[in-house]
Amino acid sequence: MKVLALMAVSLLLGACSGAGSTASPSAATTQPSASVTSAPPADAWGPLAVRPPEDGADTARTEGTLRITDSCVYLEAAGEVTLLTWPANRTTWNGASHTITFANSDGTVVTIGNGEHGVFGGSGDSEAESGISSQEWVNERDWVAPPASTCSLDSRWGIGAVEG
């Protein structure tokens, strides 16, 4: 009887701890926070190009339509696409809904998905403006999840704020 009781307690503890979870990687979600104690695996970011955690934001502004592909996230405006990069500590990728949730430094939280219009604070450049190749640009930066090699890097924007 004691053995049976111990087995039942063991099974309950295992279930509570999430052992044996069958959550699919495509449904992985990262959580924004003021500070990141451990980074999620790179595949938890889906198609996002993610920078290390950072505070504050540049004050430039751009707007357009968010385009989420299987491997890249772009802003489309006036027929041009710009790769968006995201700070790890304020960004959440939801693989189930293919949406991005961003925690602004003022405390507002915005969730945005493919095809939605958005206004984005931050800063950007292009290969022509920076004078370095796209590959050099990638290599010179620290990444939590670098942009996929298939992403167009001709124009880039570092997200610092999001308005849906």
C-alpha positions in Angstrom: 0.0 0.0 0.0 2.9 2.4 0.9 4.5 1.7 -2.5 1.2 2.5 -4.3 0.9 5.8 -2.4 4.5 6.7 -3.1 3.9 6.0 -6.8 0.8 8.2 -6.9 2.7 11.1 -5.2 5.5 10.7 -7.6 3.2 10.8 -10.6 1.4 13.9 -9.3 4.7 15.7 -8.7 5.9 14.8 -12.2 2.6 16.1 -13.7 2.9 19.3 -11.8 6.5 20.0 -12.8 5.6 19.6 -16.5 7.8 16.6 -17.0 6.9 14.8 -20.2 5.3 17.9 -21.7 4.4 17.5 -25.4 4.2 21.2 -26.3 5.3 21.7 -29.9 8.3 24.0 -30.6 6.1 26.0 -33.1 3.9 27.1 -30.2 6.8 28.3 -28.2 6.4 31.7 -26.6 8.9 34.0 -24.9 7.9 36.5 -22.3 9.0 40.1 -22.1 10.3 41.3 -18.8 12.3 44.1 -17.3 15.3 41.8 -17.1 16.1 38.5 -18.7 17.6 35.9 -16.4 17.9 33.2 -19.1 17.5 33.5 -22.8 15.0 31.2 -24.5 16.3 28.9 -27.2 16.8 30.7 -30.5 14.0 28.7 -32.2 11.5 30.2 -29.7 11.8 33.4 -31.6 10.2 32.1 -34.8 11.1 34.4 -37.7 12.1 37.3 -35.5 15.6 38.8 -35.6 16.3 39.4 -31.9 18.9 41.6 -30.3 20.1 41.3 -26.7 18.0 43.0 -24.0 18.2 46.8 -24.0 16.6 49.7 -22.2 15.3 52.9 -23.8 14.8 53.5 -27.5 15.8 55.8 -30.3 13.2 58.4 -31.1 13.0 58.0 -34.9 9.6 56.9 -36.3 8.4 54.9 -39.2 5.1 53.2 -40.2 3.8 50.7 -42.6 2.4 47.2 -42.8 3.9 44.3 -40.9 4.8 41.4 -43.1 5.6 38.1 -41.3 7.1 35.3 -43.4 8.3 31.8 -42.3 11.8 33.2 -41.8 11.7 37.0 -41.6 9.6 40.0 -40.2 9.5 43.1 -42.4 7.9 46.5 -42.4 6.4 47.3 -45.9 6.0 50.9 -46.8 5.8 52.5 -50.3 6.8 49.2 -51.9 10.0 48.9 -49.9 10.6 46.2 -47.3 12.7 46.8 -44.1 13.9 44.0 -41.8 12.8 44.6 -38.3 15.0 43.7 -35.3 13.6 43.3 -31.8 15.0 43.6 -28.2 14.8 40.3 -26.4 13.6 41.7 -23.1 10.5 43.4 -24.5 9.4 41.1 -27.3 7.3 37.9 -27.3 6.7 35.7 -30.3 3.5 33.7 -30.3 4.0 30.8 -32.7 0.4 29.6 -32.5 -1.1 32.9 -33.6 1.9 34.2 -35.5 1.8 37.5 -33.6 4.4 39.7 -31.9 3.7 41.2 -28.5 5.9 44.2 -27.6 6.1 45.8 -24.1 6.8 49.5 -24.6 9.0 51.3 -22.0 5.9 53.4 -20.9 4.2 50.2 -19.8 1.8 49.8 -22.8 1.7 46.4 -24.4 0.9 46.0 -28.1 0.2 42.8 -30.1 0.5 43.0 -33.8 0.3 40.4 -36.6 0.8 40.0 -40.3 -0.9 42.5 -42.5 -1.6 45.0 -39.7 -0.6 48.6 -39.9 1.8 49.8 -37.2 3.8 52.8 -36.1 7.3 51.9 -34.9 9.8 53.9 -32.9 13.5 53.1 -33.0 16.2 53.7 -35.6 17.2 52.3 -38.9 19.7 52.3 -41.7 20.4 50.7 -45.0 23.4 49.1 -46.7 23.8 52.2 -48.8 23.7 54.5 -45.7 26.0 52.4 -43.5 28.6 51.7 -46.2 29.0 48.1 -45.1 27.6 44.9 -46.6 24.6 43.2 -45.1 26.8 40.3 -44.0 29.2 42.7 -42.2 26.3 44.3 -40.5 25.1 41.0 -39.2 28.6 39.9 -38.1 29.2 43.2 -36.2 26.2 42.8 -33.9 25.4 40.6 -31.0 22.3 38.5 -31.5 19.9 36.4 -29.4 18.5 35.1 -32.7 20.1 36.5 -35.9 18.1 37.2 -39.0 17.8 34.2 -41.3 20.2 34.1 -44.2 17.2 34.3 -46.6 16.1 37.7 -45.2 16.7 40.8 -47.2 19.0 43.1 -45.2 19.2 46.0 -47.5 17.2 48.1 -45.1 17.0 47.5 -41.3 15.1 49.0 -38.4 15.7 48.4 -34.7 12.4 48.4 -32.9 12.2 50.6 -29.8 8.5 51.2 -29.5 5.3 49.8 -31.2 1.9 51.4 -31.7 -0.7 49.1 -33.3 
